[in-house]
């Protein structure tokens, strides 16, 4: 028995009219499939070429690219189609390239674009150095110091012996005593001549003495006065001879002219040394004293940087002997002439908190920062070539 009503049949017909017949399955062309396979490869190739060009013309990109690859390729988009480009900062790129060429890392982003770094090399220098000679000839009988000893000005360094100098002092002292006796004798004669002149004057006043006798008394007084003056001059010369002879004997005891460290010792007991004039000519000094409390660095920088140099320019230095202990330096003087052979100018730099073991003639390398003031002091300077790192 058919129980379907007319209403239900109409409803079913309407539903069939609204339905959509499934379309026949269409096979995708092989050409489109091949294109879908080639496109990712082409995009990857384009990304590789872009990266190579960036590395070729902007060496600073290398470090950033390596860092991004270490972070999981965050700089490369999905499928390798695009490479994340660094910010377009032409001045910073120039600074990075220049610093990399010198083996020095550029300052951090806090520095202005006009900041430059200048490097140089030189040596530790002691401005105060005293080369000690013997003033007079003699034989060394004692040496009171050794190389490396700290001495203060006036300390005895060595003793010499010279019999001729001692004899000369004794002879001068004897001559001095004789000159003193002569002064006493001439003074007595002058006193007698003055007394005779006074008596002759009184007698002549009473017409008891002739004019000729009075004139003779005056002449005797003048002669005695001149003799006394000559005796005093002779005594003064004898005193001078004594001082000279005593100074020569005292000079046989060699003393330190400055405070410092004995950096070279050439004096040995038993050696006969020449006088200062002959020693300088023969370059035979006794020893050398260096004031190591005021060491500086004399460093050479390229002549092309002379326009940027000025006293007060600061930077840092490192010694080859202490590569992990950088310290601050500042330009105190600029040499008035250039080196024609090297094409450099020499800078004298004062030091701040250098290593305690620093010594003269140590090799040093410096780095100076020139240009405008930085907006924010960089937190660190890295120098792979020098091994420098200064905390800000």
WOJO-V781709 format. One record per helix or strand of 2 or more residues. SS is the DSSP state (h for helix, s for strand). FROM is the first residue (numbers start at 1). TO is the last residue. Records with the same first field share a line. If there is no record, write none. Layout:
BEGIN
SS = FROM-TO / FROM-TO
END
This chain:
BEGIN
h = 6-18 / 30-57 / 60-70 / 78-80 / 90-102 / 163-205 / 211-251 / 276-282 / 292-294 / 303-308
s = 116-126 / 129-132 / 138-143 / 150-151 / 156-161 / 253-255 / 260-265 / 272-273 / 287-290 / 295-302 / 314-319 / 322-334 / 344-352 / 363-370 / 382-383 / 388-389
END
